[in-house]
Amino acid sequence: MVSAEGEKVPLGKNLKARGNVEAWLSQVEQSMAVCLRKLARAGHQSYPSQARTQWVTQYPSQLVLLISQ
């Protein structure tokens, strides 16, 4: 998944658009939630040990805002 700002979040594999559209979109949504949860956990763990300027550019903006509050 790539945002308009150029941020990239990998959704995983095996998400081919085949069959029932509603089922496929549900799989995309589940995959996105799992990926963002993993990134949030990693960002939260690395926050205290990294320089903020480096940390901010390493994670998606929404997660940066969530973790740094």
QUIDA-V994817 format. One line per field, one symbol per residue. ss: DSSP state (~ for helix, > for strand, _ for the rest). burial: + if it has 24 or more other C-alpha atoms within 12 Angstrom, else -. Layout:
ss = ???
burial = ???
This chain:
ss = _>_____>____________~~~~~~~~~~~~~~~~~~~~~~~~~~~____~~~~~~~__~~~~~~~~_
burial = --------+-------------------------++--++--++--+-------+--++++-++--+--
